[in-house]
């Protein structure tokens, strides 16, 4: 019969009990409301709480029109992803307006057209950095944007990084050639 190390067993039991006591409920009791200013579409909600949902969105010259901020806000409030990676953020003020309209999300920007938003109630942004800052031409001056995150809901958690990129599409001058 195998001999059990009592100290190890007690340590595991205490650790498990503390994890249960101090872990976040899932869904969180402090879930933040995400609301839209309009309801023009009926996007399906993708949020499942027991896993992380990541969405990427090339916003094409954001804001493309006067209604773009409201349209993007509506899509996000319907879909409810945990994390959103954005490309083609051309107007920092419009992006700030979107961030202010969605206080349930924390927004970070690379300053070169890339950005990321994360739900505050289940995701913490740990760190952010620009990759290959001396290789602007190779990335059409849209430097890869690395964001380190911690997701957690209930007893599930994960720490990971997302790298937001907007690669060249062709050989035109707008692509850095």
Secondary structure, DSSP 4 states (H G I P E B T S, - for coil): -PPP-HHHHHHHHHHHHHHHHHSBPSS-TTPPP---S-----PPP---SSS--EEEEEEEEESSSTTHHHHHHHHHHHH--SEEEEEEE--HHHHHHHHHH-TTEEEEE-SSS-EEEEETTTEEEEEEEES-TT-TGGGTT---EEEEEEEEEBTEEEEEEEEE-----SSSGGGT-
